[in-house]
Structure formats: C-alpha cells, structure tokens
Amino acid sequence: MTFKERYLAGEIEFEEIDGYISRWNNSDDMRTLREYLGLNAEEEDVWIEESDEALQEMLDKQKK
C-alpha cells in the first residue's frame, strides 16, 4: 500500500511520510516520488508549492 492509502485508512500518522521519502531515496524504485507516495498531481503541487500541512489538510478531507 502507498503512503496515501495507509494514511487515508487511518493506519499511519502523516509524519510517516518522512519514512516513505527516505525509503524511496534509498531504493531502486523506478516510480517517481509522487507515484511511490500515491499522490495525484494536484496533491503533489500543493505539497511542493505550499507545505506538508497543506497536503495533510487536503488528504484529511478524503479520509474514510
């Protein structure tokens, strides 16, 4: 499961994104970081252009 899937399911805290980023940086995974985390383009843009908090707020609106 991706970071986004696990976060939306309530399995992990948002701060776990840092661990996912570290694992991606140290892997041979061919996916982009956005794909690895399970984010769509809009979510990635908010994350890059605004902040972690803005991404968390966006994801919280989608929580089950």
CHARMM internal coordinates of N, CA and C (Angstrom, degrees):
IC EDIT
DIST 1 N 1 CA 1.4500
DIST 1 CA 1 C 1.5269
ANGL 1 N 1 CA 1 C 109.72
DIST 1 C 2 N 1.3025
ANGL 1 CA 1 C 2 N 115.21
DIHE 1 N 1 CA 1 C 2 N 149.05
DIST 2 N 2 CA 1.4603
ANGL 1 C 2 N 2 CA 119.64
DIHE 1 CA 1 C 2 N 2 CA 178.95
DIST 2 CA 2 C 1.5324
ANGL 2 N 2 CA 2 C 110.25
DIHE 1 C 2 N 2 CA 2 C -82.11
DIST 2 C 3 N 1.3121
ANGL 2 CA 2 C 3 N 114.75
DIHE 2 N 2 CA 2 C 3 N 167.99
DIST 3 N 3 CA 1.4671
ANGL 2 C 3 N 3 CA 119.81
DIHE 2 CA 2 C 3 N 3 CA 175.29
DIST 3 CA 3 C 1.5268
ANGL 3 N 3 CA 3 C 110.29
DIHE 2 C 3 N 3 CA 3 C -54.46
DIST 3 C 4 N 1.3201
ANGL 3 CA 3 C 4 N 116.58
DIHE 3 N 3 CA 3 C 4 N -48.61
DIST 4 N 4 CA 1.4685
ANGL 3 C 4 N 4 CA 120.76
DIHE 3 CA 3 C 4 N 4 CA -176.70
DIST 4 CA 4 C 1.5274
ANGL 4 N 4 CA 4 C 110.98
DIHE 3 C 4 N 4 CA 4 C -60.49
DIST 4 C 5 N 1.3163
ANGL 4 CA 4 C 5 N 117.22
DIHE 4 N 4 CA 4 C 5 N -45.72
DIST 5 N 5 CA 1.4708
ANGL 4 C 5 N 5 CA 120.34
DIHE 4 CA 4 C 5 N 5 CA -179.57
DIST 5 CA 5 C 1.5278
ANGL 5 N 5 CA 5 C 110.89
DIHE 4 C 5 N 5 CA 5 C -60.55
DIST 5 C 6 N 1.3181
ANGL 5 CA 5 C 6 N 116.63
DIHE 5 N 5 CA 5 C 6 N -45.13
DIST 6 N 6 CA 1.4718
ANGL 5 C 6 N 6 CA 120.34
DIHE 5 CA 5 C 6 N 6 CA -178.68
DIST 6 CA 6 C 1.5253
ANGL 6 N 6 CA 6 C 111.13
DIHE 5 C 6 N 6 CA 6 C -68.99
DIST 6 C 7 N 1.3328
ANGL 6 CA 6 C 7 N 117.21
DIHE 6 N 6 CA 6 C 7 N -38.37
DIST 7 N 7 CA 1.4654
ANGL 6 C 7 N 7 CA 120.31
DIHE 6 CA 6 C 7 N 7 CA 179.44
DIST 7 CA 7 C 1.5250
ANGL 7 N 7 CA 7 C 110.31
DIHE 6 C 7 N 7 CA 7 C -66.01
DIST 7 C 8 N 1.3237
ANGL 7 CA 7 C 8 N 116.98
DIHE 7 N 7 CA 7 C 8 N -46.03
DIST 8 N 8 CA 1.4621
ANGL 7 C 8 N 8 CA 120.38
DIHE 7 CA 7 C 8 N 8 CA -178.90
DIST 8 CA 8 C 1.5199
ANGL 8 N 8 CA 8 C 111.76
DIHE 7 C 8 N 8 CA 8 C -65.13
DIST 8 C 9 N 1.3307
ANGL 8 CA 8 C 9 N 116.44
DIHE 8 N 8 CA 8 C 9 N -28.85
DIST 9 N 9 CA 1.4667
ANGL 8 C 9 N 9 CA 120.70
DIHE 8 CA 8 C 9 N 9 CA 178.61
DIST 9 CA 9 C 1.5317
ANGL 9 N 9 CA 9 C 111.41
DIHE 8 C 9 N 9 CA 9 C -80.69
DIST 9 C 10 N 1.3382
ANGL 9 CA 9 C 10 N 117.01
DIHE 9 N 9 CA 9 C 10 N -5.22
DIST 10 N 10 CA 1.4532
ANGL 9 C 10 N 10 CA 120.78
DIHE 9 CA 9 C 10 N 10 CA 179.38
DIST 10 CA 10 C 1.5210
ANGL 10 N 10 CA 10 C 113.88
DIHE 9 C 10 N 10 CA 10 C 80.04
DIST 10 C 11 N 1.3300
ANGL 10 CA 10 C 11 N 117.38
DIHE 10 N 10 CA 10 C 11 N 15.40
DIST 11 N 11 CA 1.4624
ANGL 10 C 11 N 11 CA 120.94
DIHE 10 CA 10 C 11 N 11 CA -177.96
DIST 11 CA 11 C 1.5186
ANGL 11 N 11 CA 11 C 113.19
DIHE 10 C 11 N 11 CA 11 C -81.08
DIST 11 C 12 N 1.3319
ANGL 11 CA 11 C 12 N 116.95
DIHE 11 N 11 CA 11 C 12 N -26.18
DIST 12 N 12 CA 1.4689
ANGL 11 C 12 N 12 CA 121.13
DIHE 11 CA 11 C 12 N 12 CA -177.24
DIST 12 CA 12 C 1.5211
ANGL 12 N 12 CA 12 C 109.70
DIHE 11 C 12 N 12 CA 12 C -137.39
DIST 12 C 13 N 1.3263
ANGL 12 CA 12 C 13 N 114.86
DIHE 12 N 12 CA 12 C 13 N 160.52
DIST 13 N 13 CA 1.4623
ANGL 12 C 13 N 13 CA 121.73
DIHE 12 CA 12 C 13 N 13 CA 175.18
DIST 13 CA 13 C 1.5271
ANGL 13 N 13 CA 13 C 109.19
DIHE 12 C 13 N 13 CA 13 C -84.51
DIST 13 C 14 N 1.3120
ANGL 13 CA 13 C 14 N 116.42
DIHE 13 N 13 CA 13 C 14 N 158.75
DIST 14 N 14 CA 1.4681
ANGL 13 C 14 N 14 CA 120.19
DIHE 13 CA 13 C 14 N 14 CA -178.71
DIST 14 CA 14 C 1.5321
ANGL 14 N 14 CA 14 C 111.68
DIHE 13 C 14 N 14 CA 14 C -58.95
DIST 14 C 15 N 1.3283
ANGL 14 CA 14 C 15 N 117.10
DIHE 14 N 14 CA 14 C 15 N -35.30
DIST 15 N 15 CA 1.4632
ANGL 14 C 15 N 15 CA 121.18
DIHE 14 CA 14 C 15 N 15 CA -177.20
DIST 15 CA 15 C 1.5284
ANGL 15 N 15 CA 15 C 112.91
DIHE 14 C 15 N 15 CA 15 C -60.10
DIST 15 C 16 N 1.3249
ANGL 15 CA 15 C 16 N 116.71
DIHE 15 N 15 CA 15 C 16 N -17.82
DIST 16 N 16 CA 1.4711
ANGL 15 C 16 N 16 CA 120.55
DIHE 15 CA 15 C 16 N 16 CA 177.80
DIST 16 CA 16 C 1.5255
ANGL 16 N 16 CA 16 C 111.76
DIHE 15 C 16 N 16 CA 16 C -63.70
DIST 16 C 17 N 1.3339
ANGL 16 CA 16 C 17 N 117.46
DIHE 16 N 16 CA 16 C 17 N -13.85
DIST 17 N 17 CA 1.4646
ANGL 16 C 17 N 17 CA 120.40
DIHE 16 CA 16 C 17 N 17 CA 179.39
DIST 17 CA 17 C 1.5261
ANGL 17 N 17 CA 17 C 110.04
DIHE 16 C 17 N 17 CA 17 C -56.77
DIST 17 C 18 N 1.3417
ANGL 17 CA 17 C 18 N 117.03
DIHE 17 N 17 CA 17 C 18 N -34.13
DIST 18 N 18 CA 1.4639
ANGL 17 C 18 N 18 CA 120.45
DIHE 17 CA 17 C 18 N 18 CA -180.00
DIST 18 CA 18 C 1.5282
ANGL 18 N 18 CA 18 C 111.83
DIHE 17 C 18 N 18 CA 18 C -62.24
DIST 18 C 19 N 1.3269
ANGL 18 CA 18 C 19 N 116.61
DIHE 18 N 18 CA 18 C 19 N -39.43
DIST 19 N 19 CA 1.4599
ANGL 18 C 19 N 19 CA 120.69
DIHE 18 CA 18 C 19 N 19 CA 177.62
DIST 19 CA 19 C 1.5173
ANGL 19 N 19 CA 19 C 111.79
DIHE 18 C 19 N 19 CA 19 C -66.05
DIST 19 C 20 N 1.3216
ANGL 19 CA 19 C 20 N 115.97
DIHE 19 N 19 CA 19 C 20 N -39.41
DIST 20 N 20 CA 1.4625
ANGL 19 C 20 N 20 CA 120.12
DIHE 19 CA 19 C 20 N 20 CA 177.14
DIST 20 CA 20 C 1.5267
ANGL 20 N 20 CA 20 C 110.76
DIHE 19 C 20 N 20 CA 20 C -63.17
DIST 20 C 21 N 1.3304
ANGL 20 CA 20 C 21 N 116.20
DIHE 20 N 20 CA 20 C 21 N -41.91
DIST 21 N 21 CA 1.4659
ANGL 20 C 21 N 21 CA 120.10
DIHE 20 CA 20 C 21 N 21 CA 179.11
DIST 21 CA 21 C 1.5207
ANGL 21 N 21 CA 21 C 110.02
DIHE 20 C 21 N 21 CA 21 C -62.95
DIST 21 C 22 N 1.3234
ANGL 21 CA 21 C 22 N 117.72
DIHE 21 N 21 CA 21 C 22 N -43.95
DIST 22 N 22 CA 1.4708
ANGL 21 C 22 N 22 CA 121.52
DIHE 21 CA 21 C 22 N 22 CA 178.80
DIST 22 CA 22 C 1.5151
ANGL 22 N 22 CA 22 C 111.39
DIHE 21 C 22 N 22 CA 22 C -61.22
DIST 22 C 23 N 1.3386
ANGL 22 CA 22 C 23 N 116.31
DIHE 22 N 22 CA 22 C 23 N -45.56
DIST 23 N 23 CA 1.4742
ANGL 22 C 23 N 23 CA 119.58
DIHE 22 CA 22 C 23 N 23 CA 179.80
DIST 23 CA 23 C 1.5186
ANGL 23 N 23 CA 23 C 110.54
DIHE 22 C 23 N 23 CA 23 C -62.45
DIST 23 C 24 N 1.3325
ANGL 23 CA 23 C 24 N 117.62
DIHE 23 N 23 CA 23 C 24 N -40.23
DIST 24 N 24 CA 1.4699
ANGL 23 C 24 N 24 CA 121.06
DIHE 23 CA 23 C 24 N 24 CA 179.00
DIST 24 CA 24 C 1.5226
ANGL 24 N 24 CA 24 C 110.19
DIHE 23 C 24 N 24 CA 24 C -64.31
DIST 24 C 25 N 1.3458
ANGL 24 CA 24 C 25 N 116.63
DIHE 24 N 24 CA 24 C 25 N -43.66
DIST 25 N 25 CA 1.4688
ANGL 24 C 25 N 25 CA 120.89
DIHE 24 CA 24 C 25 N 25 CA -179.90
DIST 25 CA 25 C 1.5224
ANGL 25 N 25 CA 25 C 112.21
DIHE 24 C 25 N 25 CA 25 C -61.43
DIST 25 C 26 N 1.3218
ANGL 25 CA 25 C 26 N 116.83
DIHE 25 N 25 CA 25 C 26 N -30.31
DIST 26 N 26 CA 1.4572
ANGL 25 C 26 N 26 CA 121.25
DIHE 25 CA 25 C 26 N 26 CA -176.96
DIST 26 CA 26 C 1.5216
ANGL 26 N 26 CA 26 C 113.33
DIHE 25 C 26 N 26 CA 26 C -100.87
DIST 26 C 27 N 1.3270
ANGL 26 CA 26 C 27 N 116.51
DIHE 26 N 26 CA 26 C 27 N 15.06
DIST 27 N 27 CA 1.4660
ANGL 26 C 27 N 27 CA 120.02
DIHE 26 CA 26 C 27 N 27 CA -178.37
DIST 27 CA 27 C 1.5255
ANGL 27 N 27 CA 27 C 110.65
DIHE 26 C 27 N 27 CA 27 C -115.39
DIST 27 C 28 N 1.2998
ANGL 27 CA 27 C 28 N 114.60
DIHE 27 N 27 CA 27 C 28 N 172.01
DIST 28 N 28 CA 1.4653
ANGL 27 C 28 N 28 CA 121.37
DIHE 27 CA 27 C 28 N 28 CA 175.20
DIST 28 CA 28 C 1.5197
ANGL 28 N 28 CA 28 C 110.34
DIHE 27 C 28 N 28 CA 28 C -100.70
DIST 28 C 29 N 1.3232
ANGL 28 CA 28 C 29 N 117.07
DIHE 28 N 28 CA 28 C 29 N 16.67
DIST 29 N 29 CA 1.4621
ANGL 28 C 29 N 29 CA 122.06
DIHE 28 CA 28 C 29 N 29 CA -177.90
DIST 29 CA 29 C 1.5241
ANGL 29 N 29 CA 29 C 109.25
DIHE 28 C 29 N 29 CA 29 C -59.10
DIST 29 C 30 N 1.3195
ANGL 29 CA 29 C 30 N 116.09
DIHE 29 N 29 CA 29 C 30 N 129.95
DIST 30 N 30 CA 1.4597
ANGL 29 C 30 N 30 CA 121.19
DIHE 29 CA 29 C 30 N 30 CA -176.55
DIST 30 CA 30 C 1.5330
ANGL 30 N 30 CA 30 C 113.01
DIHE 29 C 30 N 30 CA 30 C -83.60
DIST 30 C 31 N 1.3291
ANGL 30 CA 30 C 31 N 116.70
DIHE 30 N 30 CA 30 C 31 N -10.20
DIST 31 N 31 CA 1.4594
ANGL 30 C 31 N 31 CA 119.60
DIHE 30 CA 30 C 31 N 31 CA 179.65
DIST 31 CA 31 C 1.5235
ANGL 31 N 31 CA 31 C 110.62
DIHE 30 C 31 N 31 CA 31 C -72.45
DIST 31 C 32 N 1.3232
ANGL 31 CA 31 C 32 N 115.43
DIHE 31 N 31 CA 31 C 32 N 155.83
DIST 32 N 32 CA 1.4595
ANGL 31 C 32 N 32 CA 119.03
DIHE 31 CA 31 C 32 N 32 CA 172.51
DIST 32 CA 32 C 1.5227
ANGL 32 N 32 CA 32 C 107.79
DIHE 31 C 32 N 32 CA 32 C -70.31
DIST 32 C 33 N 1.3156
ANGL 32 CA 32 C 33 N 116.15
DIHE 32 N 32 CA 32 C 33 N 164.52
DIST 33 N 33 CA 1.4668
ANGL 32 C 33 N 33 CA 119.58
DIHE 32 CA 32 C 33 N 33 CA 177.71
DIST 33 CA 33 C 1.5203
ANGL 33 N 33 CA 33 C 109.77
DIHE 32 C 33 N 33 CA 33 C -60.26
DIST 33 C 34 N 1.3151
ANGL 33 CA 33 C 34 N 117.22
DIHE 33 N 33 CA 33 C 34 N -40.21
DIST 34 N 34 CA 1.4753
ANGL 33 C 34 N 34 CA 120.91
DIHE 33 CA 33 C 34 N 34 CA 178.46
DIST 34 CA 34 C 1.5216
ANGL 34 N 34 CA 34 C 110.63
DIHE 33 C 34 N 34 CA 34 C -57.53
DIST 34 C 35 N 1.3161
ANGL 34 CA 34 C 35 N 116.92
DIHE 34 N 34 CA 34 C 35 N -46.82
DIST 35 N 35 CA 1.4671
ANGL 34 C 35 N 35 CA 121.05
DIHE 34 CA 34 C 35 N 35 CA 179.58
DIST 35 CA 35 C 1.5264
ANGL 35 N 35 CA 35 C 110.89
DIHE 34 C 35 N 35 CA 35 C -65.77
DIST 35 C 36 N 1.3150
ANGL 35 CA 35 C 36 N 116.68
DIHE 35 N 35 CA 35 C 36 N -41.82
DIST 36 N 36 CA 1.4642
ANGL 35 C 36 N 36 CA 121.71
DIHE 35 CA 35 C 36 N 36 CA -179.74
DIST 36 CA 36 C 1.5234
ANGL 36 N 36 CA 36 C 111.19
DIHE 35 C 36 N 36 CA 36 C -60.08
DIST 36 C 37 N 1.3382
ANGL 36 CA 36 C 37 N 115.56
DIHE 36 N 36 CA 36 C 37 N -40.52
DIST 37 N 37 CA 1.4633
ANGL 36 C 37 N 37 CA 120.12
DIHE 36 CA 36 C 37 N 37 CA -179.69
DIST 37 CA 37 C 1.5261
ANGL 37 N 37 CA 37 C 112.20
DIHE 36 C 37 N 37 CA 37 C -79.40
DIST 37 C 38 N 1.3291
ANGL 37 CA 37 C 38 N 117.18
DIHE 37 N 37 CA 37 C 38 N -17.86
DIST 38 N 38 CA 1.4605
ANGL 37 C 38 N 38 CA 121.26
DIHE 37 CA 37 C 38 N 38 CA -179.48
DIST 38 CA 38 C 1.5152
ANGL 38 N 38 CA 38 C 113.23
DIHE 37 C 38 N 38 CA 38 C 86.65
DIST 38 C 39 N 1.3151
ANGL 38 CA 38 C 39 N 117.35
DIHE 38 N 38 CA 38 C 39 N 18.17
DIST 39 N 39 CA 1.4650
ANGL 38 C 39 N 39 CA 120.93
DIHE 38 CA 38 C 39 N 39 CA -178.84
DIST 39 CA 39 C 1.5215
ANGL 39 N 39 CA 39 C 110.92
DIHE 38 C 39 N 39 CA 39 C -85.72
DIST 39 C 40 N 1.3335
ANGL 39 CA 39 C 40 N 116.01
DIHE 39 N 39 CA 39 C 40 N 151.71
DIST 40 N 40 CA 1.4534
ANGL 39 C 40 N 40 CA 119.02
DIHE 39 CA 39 C 40 N 40 CA 171.76
DIST 40 CA 40 C 1.5310
ANGL 40 N 40 CA 40 C 108.04
DIHE 39 C 40 N 40 CA 40 C -91.48
DIST 40 C 41 N 1.3303
ANGL 40 CA 40 C 41 N 117.00
DIHE 40 N 40 CA 40 C 41 N 174.30
DIST 41 N 41 CA 1.4655
ANGL 40 C 41 N 41 CA 120.99
DIHE 40 CA 40 C 41 N 41 CA -174.90
DIST 41 CA 41 C 1.5260
ANGL 41 N 41 CA 41 C 111.92
DIHE 40 C 41 N 41 CA 41 C -61.35
DIST 41 C 42 N 1.3197
ANGL 41 CA 41 C 42 N 117.33
DIHE 41 N 41 CA 41 C 42 N -39.86
DIST 42 N 42 CA 1.4631
ANGL 41 C 42 N 42 CA 120.88
DIHE 41 CA 41 C 42 N 42 CA -179.96
DIST 42 CA 42 C 1.5287
ANGL 42 N 42 CA 42 C 111.11
DIHE 41 C 42 N 42 CA 42 C -63.55
DIST 42 C 43 N 1.3259
ANGL 42 CA 42 C 43 N 116.22
DIHE 42 N 42 CA 42 C 43 N -43.07
DIST 43 N 43 CA 1.4685
ANGL 42 C 43 N 43 CA 120.72
DIHE 42 CA 42 C 43 N 43 CA 178.97
DIST 43 CA 43 C 1.5245
ANGL 43 N 43 CA 43 C 110.91
DIHE 42 C 43 N 43 CA 43 C -64.34
DIST 43 C 44 N 1.3294
ANGL 43 CA 43 C 44 N 115.65
DIHE 43 N 43 CA 43 C 44 N -41.05
DIST 44 N 44 CA 1.4634
ANGL 43 C 44 N 44 CA 119.71
DIHE 43 CA 43 C 44 N 44 CA 178.53
DIST 44 CA 44 C 1.5280
ANGL 44 N 44 CA 44 C 110.35
DIHE 43 C 44 N 44 CA 44 C -62.57
DIST 44 C 45 N 1.3222
ANGL 44 CA 44 C 45 N 117.20
DIHE 44 N 44 CA 44 C 45 N -43.59
DIST 45 N 45 CA 1.4630
ANGL 44 C 45 N 45 CA 120.83
DIHE 44 CA 44 C 45 N 45 CA 179.70
DIST 45 CA 45 C 1.5207
ANGL 45 N 45 CA 45 C 111.77
DIHE 44 C 45 N 45 CA 45 C -60.68
DIST 45 C 46 N 1.3257
ANGL 45 CA 45 C 46 N 117.51
DIHE 45 N 45 CA 45 C 46 N -44.92
DIST 46 N 46 CA 1.4605
ANGL 45 C 46 N 46 CA 121.41
DIHE 45 CA 45 C 46 N 46 CA 179.01
DIST 46 CA 46 C 1.5256
ANGL 46 N 46 CA 46 C 109.72
DIHE 45 C 46 N 46 CA 46 C -61.51
DIST 46 C 47 N 1.3149
ANGL 46 CA 46 C 47 N 116.27
DIHE 46 N 46 CA 46 C 47 N -43.13
DIST 47 N 47 CA 1.4643
ANGL 46 C 47 N 47 CA 121.82
DIHE 46 CA 46 C 47 N 47 CA -179.29
DIST 47 CA 47 C 1.5266
ANGL 47 N 47 CA 47 C 110.74
DIHE 46 C 47 N 47 CA 47 C -61.40
DIST 47 C 48 N 1.3331
ANGL 47 CA 47 C 48 N 116.99
DIHE 47 N 47 CA 47 C 48 N -47.04
DIST 48 N 48 CA 1.4667
ANGL 47 C 48 N 48 CA 121.54
DIHE 47 CA 47 C 48 N 48 CA -176.85
DIST 48 CA 48 C 1.5293
ANGL 48 N 48 CA 48 C 111.40
DIHE 47 C 48 N 48 CA 48 C -73.14
DIST 48 C 49 N 1.3276
ANGL 48 CA 48 C 49 N 115.86
DIHE 48 N 48 CA 48 C 49 N -45.18
DIST 49 N 49 CA 1.4596
ANGL 48 C 49 N 49 CA 119.75
DIHE 48 CA 48 C 49 N 49 CA -172.96
DIST 49 CA 49 C 1.5224
ANGL 49 N 49 CA 49 C 113.31
DIHE 48 C 49 N 49 CA 49 C -82.19
DIST 49 C 50 N 1.3225
ANGL 49 CA 49 C 50 N 117.38
DIHE 49 N 49 CA 49 C 50 N -23.85
DIST 50 N 50 CA 1.4625
ANGL 49 C 50 N 50 CA 119.60
DIHE 49 CA 49 C 50 N 50 CA -177.51
DIST 50 CA 50 C 1.5258
ANGL 50 N 50 CA 50 C 110.69
DIHE 49 C 50 N 50 CA 50 C -113.92
DIST 50 C 51 N 1.3249
ANGL 50 CA 50 C 51 N 117.68
DIHE 50 N 50 CA 50 C 51 N -82.39
DIST 51 N 51 CA 1.4704
ANGL 50 C 51 N 51 CA 118.69
DIHE 50 CA 50 C 51 N 51 CA -175.93
DIST 51 CA 51 C 1.5224
ANGL 51 N 51 CA 51 C 111.06
DIHE 50 C 51 N 51 CA 51 C -174.46
DIST 51 C 52 N 1.3250
ANGL 51 CA 51 C 52 N 114.87
DIHE 51 N 51 CA 51 C 52 N 170.00
DIST 52 N 52 CA 1.4670
ANGL 51 C 52 N 52 CA 121.00
DIHE 51 CA 51 C 52 N 52 CA 172.37
DIST 52 CA 52 C 1.5246
ANGL 52 N 52 CA 52 C 109.52
DIHE 51 C 52 N 52 CA 52 C -58.76
DIST 52 C 53 N 1.3277
ANGL 52 CA 52 C 53 N 115.68
DIHE 52 N 52 CA 52 C 53 N -41.61
DIST 53 N 53 CA 1.4609
ANGL 52 C 53 N 53 CA 120.62
DIHE 52 CA 52 C 53 N 53 CA -177.46
DIST 53 CA 53 C 1.5227
ANGL 53 N 53 CA 53 C 111.68
DIHE 52 C 53 N 53 CA 53 C -62.35
DIST 53 C 54 N 1.3389
ANGL 53 CA 53 C 54 N 116.18
DIHE 53 N 53 CA 53 C 54 N -38.98
DIST 54 N 54 CA 1.4654
ANGL 53 C 54 N 54 CA 120.17
DIHE 53 CA 53 C 54 N 54 CA 179.10
DIST 54 CA 54 C 1.5258
ANGL 54 N 54 CA 54 C 110.51
DIHE 53 C 54 N 54 CA 54 C -65.53
DIST 54 C 55 N 1.3315
ANGL 54 CA 54 C 55 N 116.74
DIHE 54 N 54 CA 54 C 55 N -39.62
DIST 55 N 55 CA 1.4667
ANGL 54 C 55 N 55 CA 120.36
DIHE 54 CA 54 C 55 N 55 CA 177.07
DIST 55 CA 55 C 1.5217
ANGL 55 N 55 CA 55 C 109.69
DIHE 54 C 55 N 55 CA 55 C -65.80
DIST 55 C 56 N 1.3203
ANGL 55 CA 55 C 56 N 117.24
DIHE 55 N 55 CA 55 C 56 N -44.20
DIST 56 N 56 CA 1.4609
ANGL 55 C 56 N 56 CA 120.27
DIHE 55 CA 55 C 56 N 56 CA 179.89
DIST 56 CA 56 C 1.5305
ANGL 56 N 56 CA 56 C 110.21
DIHE 55 C 56 N 56 CA 56 C -59.87
DIST 56 C 57 N 1.3024
ANGL 56 CA 56 C 57 N 117.18
DIHE 56 N 56 CA 56 C 57 N -43.23
DIST 57 N 57 CA 1.4628
ANGL 56 C 57 N 57 CA 121.11
DIHE 56 CA 56 C 57 N 57 CA 179.13
DIST 57 CA 57 C 1.5294
ANGL 57 N 57 CA 57 C 110.82
DIHE 56 C 57 N 57 CA 57 C -61.60
DIST 57 C 58 N 1.3279
ANGL 57 CA 57 C 58 N 115.78
DIHE 57 N 57 CA 57 C 58 N -41.53
DIST 58 N 58 CA 1.4647
ANGL 57 C 58 N 58 CA 120.81
DIHE 57 CA 57 C 58 N 58 CA 179.15
DIST 58 CA 58 C 1.5377
ANGL 58 N 58 CA 58 C 110.55
DIHE 57 C 58 N 58 CA 58 C -63.55
DIST 58 C 59 N 1.3283
ANGL 58 CA 58 C 59 N 116.23
DIHE 58 N 58 CA 58 C 59 N -43.38
DIST 59 N 59 CA 1.4646
ANGL 58 C 59 N 59 CA 119.67
DIHE 58 CA 58 C 59 N 59 CA -179.93
DIST 59 CA 59 C 1.5193
ANGL 59 N 59 CA 59 C 111.44
DIHE 58 C 59 N 59 CA 59 C -69.68
DIST 59 C 60 N 1.3355
ANGL 59 CA 59 C 60 N 116.84
DIHE 59 N 59 CA 59 C 60 N -36.81
DIST 60 N 60 CA 1.4636
ANGL 59 C 60 N 60 CA 120.15
DIHE 59 CA 59 C 60 N 60 CA -179.81
DIST 60 CA 60 C 1.5248
ANGL 60 N 60 CA 60 C 111.40
DIHE 59 C 60 N 60 CA 60 C -59.51
DIST 60 C 61 N 1.3060
ANGL 60 CA 60 C 61 N 117.16
DIHE 60 N 60 CA 60 C 61 N -31.06
DIST 61 N 61 CA 1.4636
ANGL 60 C 61 N 61 CA 121.19
DIHE 60 CA 60 C 61 N 61 CA 178.87
DIST 61 CA 61 C 1.5346
ANGL 61 N 61 CA 61 C 111.59
DIHE 60 C 61 N 61 CA 61 C -68.23
DIST 61 C 62 N 1.3325
ANGL 61 CA 61 C 62 N 116.06
DIHE 61 N 61 CA 61 C 62 N -18.90
DIST 62 N 62 CA 1.4713
ANGL 61 C 62 N 62 CA 121.06
DIHE 61 CA 61 C 62 N 62 CA -178.31
DIST 62 CA 62 C 1.5301
ANGL 62 N 62 CA 62 C 112.69
DIHE 61 C 62 N 62 CA 62 C -98.73
DIST 62 C 63 N 1.3154
ANGL 62 CA 62 C 63 N 117.12
DIHE 62 N 62 CA 62 C 63 N -6.59
DIST 63 N 63 CA 1.4746
ANGL 62 C 63 N 63 CA 119.91
DIHE 62 CA 62 C 63 N 63 CA -174.31
DIST 63 CA 63 C 1.5265
ANGL 63 N 63 CA 63 C 111.72
DIHE 62 C 63 N 63 CA 63 C -58.57
DIST 63 C 64 N 1.3257
ANGL 63 CA 63 C 64 N 113.69
DIHE 63 N 63 CA 63 C 64 N 145.32
DIST 64 N 64 CA 1.4620
ANGL 63 C 64 N 64 CA 121.58
DIHE 63 CA 63 C 64 N 64 CA -178.58
DIST 64 CA 64 C 1.5054
ANGL 64 N 64 CA 64 C 110.80
DIHE 63 C 64 N 64 CA 64 C -75.69
END
COOR INIT
IC SEED 1 N 1 CA 1 C
IC BUILD
